Amino acid sequence: MEPAARFPQPRDPAQIAAAAADPELSAARRTFMAKAFAYGYHRNFSWLGIPIIQLPQDIVAVQEIVWATRPTLVIETGVAFGGSLVLYATLFELIGGPGEALGVEVEMRPENEAALFAHPFARRIRLLKGSSTDPSIVAEVRRRAAGEPRVMVVLDSDHSHEHVRRELELYADLVSVGCYLIVFGTSVAELPESDAYRRPWNSRRNPKSALEEWLPLDGRFRIDGNLSDRLVISDAPAGYLRRER
């Protein structure tokens, strides 16, 4: 099936722009994200029975992107329970035609893997076990992406600056022109230091800092600012990128 011509147009672009420029709304968003993250809000949801560690707004955004751009392959680094892979598989089933979700996960519990591949849409899901930056894993991902007409990439594994920077170098060129590269975890840049859960990322070194360092050097991608503005609440502010050339 051919890609849709464009995203459905929002009812009032002026209101979206005004909301994005509203300092009170921005402050409220930051307060919400900090408080909600501290309580594990992003872990409260599932997609068709499989836990999905994503915010509802981002789930809707991914749906819009897949519908509009019609990728035949979605590559996701960082699988966790596999809910996002089921989301992509669901959308492929609804759209019809080709479509597979390829996940890369360094460690997946056997019970989670069993539940994922027992799912009714598992026929559209593939899994590679290993680090997303391991040369053998990257080579296999590239092999599977070869020949796919439309490829989308989602980076959502280790949120450290160095890891995301390396993922951008390794995976960005797999994205097809007109398709999206999504960098989740850019919201970490706005979280209080105490909410980093002693992990190797913080408000200074995180997916957003990696993206800001890499993007000017690449030149093929454009941040979809309209999408970020419409979502308001997102784990990927400024992290939705469309490949232009």
C-alpha positions as CSV (number, residue, x, y, z in Angstrom):
1,M,0.0,0.0,0.0
2,E,1.3,3.4,-0.9
3,P,2.1,6.0,1.8
4,A,-0.7,8.4,2.7
5,A,-0.3,11.8,1.2
6,R,0.1,13.6,4.5
7,F,-0.8,13.6,8.1
8,P,-4.4,14.7,8.9
9,Q,-4.4,18.4,9.4
10,P,-5.0,19.7,13.0
11,R,-8.1,21.7,13.5
12,D,-6.4,24.8,14.7
13,P,-2.6,25.2,13.9
14,A,-2.7,28.7,15.5
15,Q,-3.8,27.2,18.8
16,I,-1.1,24.5,18.7
17,A,1.6,27.2,18.1
18,A,0.2,29.3,20.9
19,A,0.2,26.3,23.3
20,A,3.8,25.5,22.4
21,A,4.8,29.1,23.2
22,D,2.9,29.3,26.5
23,P,5.4,29.4,29.4
24,E,2.8,28.3,31.9
25,L,1.9,25.2,29.9
26,S,5.6,24.4,29.4
27,A,6.2,24.7,33.2
28,A,3.1,22.5,33.9
29,R,4.4,19.9,31.4
30,R,7.8,19.8,33.1
31,T,6.2,19.4,36.5
32,F,3.9,16.7,35.3
33,M,6.7,14.7,33.6
34,A,9.0,14.9,36.7
35,K,6.2,13.8,39.1
36,A,4.8,11.2,36.8
37,F,8.2,9.7,36.0
38,A,9.0,9.5,39.7
39,Y,5.9,7.3,40.1
40,G,6.7,5.1,37.1
41,Y,3.7,6.5,35.2
42,H,5.3,5.4,31.9
43,R,5.0,1.8,33.0
44,N,1.3,1.8,33.6
45,F,0.1,0.8,30.1
46,S,-0.2,-2.2,27.8
47,W,-1.0,-2.8,24.1
48,L,-3.3,-5.7,23.4
49,G,-2.2,-7.5,26.5
50,I,1.6,-6.8,26.4
51,P,3.1,-4.1,28.6
52,I,4.3,-1.1,26.6
53,I,6.6,1.3,28.3
54,Q,5.4,4.4,26.4
55,L,3.3,7.4,27.1
56,P,-0.2,7.3,25.6
57,Q,0.5,10.5,23.5
58,D,3.6,8.8,22.0
59,I,1.6,5.7,21.2
60,V,-0.9,7.8,19.3
61,A,1.9,9.6,17.5
62,V,3.5,6.4,16.3
63,Q,0.1,5.3,15.0
64,E,-0.1,8.5,13.0
65,I,3.4,8.1,11.6
66,V,2.9,4.5,10.6
67,W,-0.4,5.3,8.9
68,A,1.0,8.3,7.0
69,T,4.4,6.8,6.0
70,R,3.6,3.1,5.6
71,P,6.9,1.5,6.5
72,T,7.4,-2.1,5.6
73,L,10.0,-2.6,8.4
74,V,10.2,-0.9,11.8
75,I,13.5,-1.5,13.6
76,E,13.3,-0.9,17.4
77,T,16.3,-1.0,19.7
78,G,15.2,-1.6,23.3
79,V,12.3,-4.0,23.5
80,A,11.6,-4.6,27.2
81,F,8.3,-6.5,27.3
82,G,7.6,-6.1,23.6
83,G,4.5,-4.0,23.7
84,S,5.8,-1.6,21.1
85,L,6.6,-4.5,18.7
86,V,3.0,-5.6,19.1
87,L,1.8,-2.0,18.4
88,Y,3.7,-2.0,15.1
89,A,2.5,-5.5,14.2
90,T,-1.1,-4.4,15.0
91,L,-0.8,-1.4,12.7
92,F,0.6,-3.6,9.9
93,E,-2.3,-6.0,10.3
94,L,-4.8,-3.2,10.1
95,I,-3.2,-1.6,7.1
96,G,-2.7,-4.9,5.3
97,G,0.1,-5.9,3.0
98,P,3.8,-6.3,4.1
99,G,5.1,-5.2,7.4
100,E,7.4,-6.5,10.1
101,A,8.7,-5.3,13.4
102,L,12.3,-6.1,14.2
103,G,13.4,-5.7,17.8
104,V,16.9,-5.6,19.3
105,E,17.1,-6.4,23.0
106,V,20.2,-7.0,25.1
107,E,18.3,-9.1,27.7
108,M,14.7,-10.3,27.6
109,R,13.2,-12.5,30.3
110,P,12.1,-15.9,29.0
111,E,8.5,-15.4,30.3
112,N,8.3,-12.1,28.5
113,E,9.6,-13.5,25.3
114,A,7.2,-16.4,25.5
115,A,4.2,-14.1,26.0
116,L,5.4,-11.9,23.1
117,F,5.6,-14.8,20.6
118,A,2.4,-16.3,21.8
119,H,0.6,-13.2,20.7
120,P,-1.8,-13.4,17.8
121,F,0.3,-10.9,15.7
122,A,3.6,-12.5,16.5
123,R,4.0,-13.6,12.9
124,R,5.0,-10.0,12.1
125,I,7.6,-9.8,14.9
126,R,11.3,-10.7,14.8
127,L,13.8,-10.5,17.7
128,L,17.5,-10.2,17.8
129,K,19.2,-10.7,21.2
130,G,22.3,-8.6,21.9
131,S,23.5,-5.0,22.2
132,S,22.2,-2.6,19.5
133,T,25.8,-1.4,19.0
134,D,27.4,-4.9,18.7
135,P,28.9,-5.2,15.2
136,S,27.3,-8.6,14.7
137,I,23.9,-7.4,15.6
138,V,24.2,-4.3,13.4
139,A,25.3,-6.5,10.5
140,E,22.3,-8.7,10.9
141,V,19.9,-5.7,11.2
142,R,21.4,-4.3,8.0
143,R,21.0,-7.7,6.3
144,R,17.4,-7.8,7.2
145,A,16.8,-4.2,6.2
146,A,18.4,-4.7,2.8
147,G,15.8,-4.6,0.0
148,E,13.0,-3.2,2.3
149,P,11.4,-0.3,0.4
150,R,10.4,1.7,3.5
151,V,12.3,1.5,6.8
152,M,11.5,3.3,10.1
153,V,13.9,3.2,13.1
154,V,13.0,3.7,16.8
155,L,15.8,4.1,19.3
156,D,14.7,3.3,22.9
157,S,17.4,1.3,24.6
158,D,20.3,2.6,26.8
159,H,19.6,6.3,27.2
160,S,23.2,7.3,27.9
161,H,24.6,10.0,25.6
162,E,27.4,7.8,24.3
163,H,25.1,4.9,23.5
164,V,22.5,6.9,21.7
165,R,25.1,8.8,19.8
166,R,26.6,5.5,18.5
167,E,23.1,4.2,17.6
168,L,22.5,7.3,15.6
169,E,25.7,6.7,13.7
170,L,24.8,3.0,13.1
171,Y,21.1,3.1,12.3
172,A,20.2,6.5,10.9
173,D,21.2,5.6,7.3
174,L,18.7,2.7,7.4
175,V,15.8,5.1,7.5
176,S,14.1,5.5,4.1
177,V,13.5,9.0,2.7
178,G,10.1,10.1,3.9
179,C,10.2,7.8,6.9
180,Y,10.9,8.5,10.5
181,L,13.7,8.1,13.0
182,I,12.3,8.4,16.6
183,V,14.7,9.0,19.5
184,F,12.9,8.2,22.7
185,G,14.1,9.4,26.1
186,T,14.9,12.9,25.1
187,S,12.6,13.9,28.0
188,V,15.4,12.9,30.4
189,A,16.9,16.3,29.7
190,E,14.0,17.9,31.5
191,L,13.9,15.6,34.5
192,P,15.4,16.4,37.9
193,E,18.7,14.8,38.7
194,S,17.2,12.7,41.4
195,D,14.9,11.0,38.9
196,A,17.7,9.4,36.9
197,Y,17.5,6.3,39.1
198,R,21.3,6.2,39.3
199,R,21.5,5.3,35.7
200,P,24.3,6.4,33.3
201,W,22.3,9.4,32.0
202,N,21.2,12.7,33.5
203,S,19.8,16.1,32.5
204,R,23.1,17.0,30.8
205,R,24.1,13.7,29.1
206,N,21.2,11.9,27.6
207,P,19.4,11.0,24.3
208,K,18.6,14.7,23.6
209,S,22.2,15.8,24.1
210,A,23.3,13.0,21.8
211,L,20.8,14.0,19.2
212,E,21.7,17.7,19.4
213,E,25.4,16.8,18.9
214,W,24.7,14.4,15.9
215,L,21.9,16.2,14.0
216,P,23.9,19.2,12.7
217,L,26.6,16.8,11.3
218,D,24.1,14.6,9.4
219,G,21.9,17.0,7.4
220,R,19.4,14.4,6.1
221,F,16.8,14.7,8.9
222,R,14.4,17.4,10.1
223,I,12.8,17.5,13.5
224,D,9.0,17.3,13.2
225,G,8.4,20.2,15.4
226,N,4.6,20.3,14.7
227,L,4.3,16.8,16.0
228,S,6.1,17.6,19.3
229,D,4.1,20.7,19.7
230,R,0.8,18.8,19.2
231,L,1.7,16.1,21.8
232,V,2.7,18.5,24.6
233,I,3.3,15.5,26.8
234,S,5.9,13.1,25.3
235,D,8.9,11.0,26.1
236,A,10.5,12.2,22.8
237,P,10.3,16.0,22.7
238,A,12.2,17.0,19.6
239,G,12.9,13.4,19.0
240,Y,10.6,12.8,16.0
241,L,12.7,13.2,12.9
242,R,11.7,12.8,9.3
243,R,14.3,11.9,6.7
244,E,14.2,14.5,4.0
245,R,17.0,13.2,1.7
